[in-house]
Amino acid sequence: MVYIASWQEYQEAAESLYAKSPNKTRYCVKWRSSEGKLVLKITDDTTCIKFKTYSSIFLNRFESLNLSLMQKMQNRRPDPTPSPATSKLPQHDGDASKPRATSPIPPQPAGPASGGVKKKKPKKKK
C-alpha cells in the first residue's frame, strides 16, 4: 500500500489504474468523523494506492474524482449542455411582455412547522 501525498498524482494514478483493469478495480472511501480524516483507496489486487487527508479543502476535488470514476464505470460520457442558441424551445417575441403565472401552491414559512428539527432543552441539574 502506498500513500500518495499529492492530490494530482493520486487522481492521475487512480484513473490510470482503473483504465488498466476496469473489471478488477475496487474503489473504497473511508470517513472518520471523530478524527476528521478522509482515506481514499483504489486497488486492482496487485496495486494499491491510498490518499489520506484531514483537510476539508479536498472535498471538491474528491467529488470531481468520484464523478469522473463513476462516469467511467458506467461507460458514459457527460451530456453536453445545450447552448441558448441551439435550444429546442420555440422563441416567441410576444412572450417576453406577458406576465407569467405563479404557482398555485402558496409558499410555506420556514421553521419547525415546515419540517425543521427543534432543539432539545437541556436537562435541569439537581
Stockholm file with secondary structure:
# STOCKHOLM 1.0

chainA/1-126         MVYIASWQEYQEAAESLYAKSPNKTRYCVKWRSSEGKLVLKITDDTTCIKFKTYSSIFLNRFESLNLSLMQKMQNRRPDPTPSPATSKLPQHDGDASKPRATSPIPPQPAGPASGGVKKKKPKKKK
#=GR chainA/1-126 SS CEECSCHHHHHHHHHHHHHHCTTTCEEEEEEETTTTEEEEEEECSSCEEEEEECCGGGHHHHHHHHHHHHHHHHTCCCCCCCCGGGCSSCCCSGGGGSCCCCCSSCCCCCSGGGTCCCCCCCCCCC
#=GC SS_cons         CEECSCHHHHHHHHHHHHHHCTTTCEEEEEEETTTTEEEEEEECSSCEEEEEECCGGGHHHHHHHHHHHHHHHHTCCCCCCCCGGGCSSCCCSGGGGSCCCCCSSCCCCCSGGGTCCCCCCCCCCC
//
